[in-house]
Amino acid sequence: QVQLVESGGGLVQPGGSLRLSCAPSGTIGSINAMGWYRQAPGKQRELVATITRGGSTSYADSVKGRFTISRDNAKNTVYLQMNSLKPEDTAVYYCNADIRRVGALSYYDYWGRGTQVTVSS
């Protein structure tokens, strides 16, 4: 059974930084695109950033210049470095990845359970 496990959330003051990490547990074959989404209370889940296996990235306008997504393919891990955090960044952050399990032919979409990020003084 493959699961995505996030870590690194917490409480931070405005202007502060946090680094989120996400990696799959279990045995996998390969991973294509990986990304981060977030959902604030009372709002729909929204895309934060994505990264392809080759390292091409895309960001939501609201986080451009403040957040950086990266990945370590050898470790099957994706990171989200969040700087200059604002109260409006408060949300549950979810990891997402297209994963092919060992022995499988197709890629499937997997989600983590989420990690809370709270930006408050």
C-alpha positions as CSV (number, residue, x, y, z in Angstrom):
1,Q,0.0,0.0,0.0
2,V,1.5,3.4,-1.0
3,Q,0.9,6.4,1.1
4,L,2.3,9.9,0.9
5,V,3.6,11.2,4.2
6,E,4.0,15.0,4.8
7,S,6.0,16.6,7.5
8,G,7.2,20.1,8.5
9,G,4.0,22.0,9.2
10,G,3.5,24.1,12.3
11,L,2.9,27.5,13.8
12,V,5.1,30.4,12.5
13,Q,4.9,34.2,12.8
14,P,4.2,36.4,9.8
15,G,7.4,36.8,7.8
16,G,8.8,33.5,9.0
17,S,9.7,30.4,7.1
18,L,8.8,26.7,7.0
19,R,9.9,23.8,4.9
20,L,7.5,21.0,4.1
21,S,8.6,17.5,3.0
22,C,6.7,14.6,1.5
23,A,7.7,11.1,0.5
24,P,5.8,7.9,-0.2
25,S,5.9,5.0,2.1
26,G,5.8,1.5,0.6
27,T,7.5,0.2,-2.5
28,I,7.0,2.2,-5.7
29,G,8.2,2.0,-9.2
30,S,8.5,5.6,-10.3
31,I,7.0,9.0,-9.8
32,N,6.0,11.6,-12.4
33,A,4.7,15.0,-11.3
34,M,4.6,16.0,-7.7
35,G,2.9,18.9,-6.1
36,W,1.5,20.8,-3.1
37,Y,-2.1,21.9,-2.6
38,R,-3.7,23.7,0.3
39,Q,-7.1,24.2,1.8
40,A,-8.0,27.0,4.1
41,P,-11.1,26.7,6.3
42,G,-14.3,27.4,4.3
43,K,-12.4,27.4,1.0
44,Q,-11.8,25.0,-1.8
45,R,-8.5,23.1,-2.1
46,E,-6.1,25.1,-4.4
47,L,-2.9,24.4,-6.2
48,V,0.2,25.8,-4.6
49,A,3.0,24.5,-6.8
50,T,4.0,21.5,-9.0
51,I,7.2,20.0,-10.2
52,T,7.8,17.5,-13.0
53,R,10.3,14.7,-12.8
54,G,12.6,16.8,-14.9
55,G,12.4,19.7,-12.5
56,S,10.0,22.1,-14.3
57,T,8.0,24.1,-11.8
58,S,4.8,26.1,-11.7
59,Y,3.3,28.2,-8.9
60,A,0.1,29.9,-7.9
61,D,0.4,33.6,-8.4
62,S,-0.2,34.1,-4.6
63,V,3.0,32.3,-3.7
64,K,5.4,33.3,-6.6
65,G,8.6,34.7,-5.3
66,R,8.0,33.4,-1.7
67,F,7.6,29.6,-2.1
68,T,10.0,27.2,-3.8
69,I,9.2,23.6,-4.7
70,S,12.0,21.1,-5.3
71,R,12.4,17.4,-5.4
72,D,15.1,14.7,-4.8
73,N,14.3,11.9,-7.2
74,A,16.8,9.6,-5.5
75,K,14.8,9.9,-2.3
76,N,11.4,10.2,-4.0
77,T,10.9,13.3,-1.9
78,V,9.3,16.7,-2.7
79,Y,9.9,19.8,-0.7
80,L,8.1,23.1,-0.3
81,Q,10.2,26.0,1.1
82,M,7.9,28.7,2.3
83,N,9.4,32.1,3.0
84,S,7.8,35.5,3.9
85,L,4.8,33.7,5.2
86,K,1.5,35.6,5.6
87,P,-1.6,34.9,7.7
88,E,-3.4,34.1,4.5
89,D,-1.1,31.2,3.9
90,T,-2.7,29.5,6.8
91,A,-4.2,26.2,5.6
92,V,-3.8,22.4,5.6
93,Y,-1.1,21.6,3.0
94,Y,-1.5,18.4,1.0
95,C,1.1,16.5,-1.0
96,N,0.1,15.0,-4.4
97,A,2.0,12.7,-6.7
98,D,1.5,10.5,-9.8
99,I,3.0,7.2,-8.8
100,R,3.5,3.9,-10.6
101,R,3.6,1.0,-8.2
102,V,6.1,-1.8,-8.8
103,G,4.8,-4.2,-11.4
104,A,2.1,-1.8,-12.5
105,L,1.8,-0.3,-16.0
106,S,-0.1,2.9,-15.1
107,Y,0.4,5.9,-12.9
108,Y,-2.2,6.8,-10.3
109,D,-2.9,10.0,-8.3
110,Y,-2.0,9.8,-4.6
111,W,-2.7,12.3,-1.8
112,G,-1.2,12.8,1.6
113,R,-3.3,13.4,4.7
114,G,-2.2,16.9,5.0
115,T,-0.1,19.0,7.4
116,Q,-1.3,22.1,9.2
117,V,0.5,25.4,8.5
118,T,-0.6,28.3,10.7
119,V,0.8,31.8,10.3
120,S,-0.1,34.0,13.3
121,S,1.5,36.4,15.7
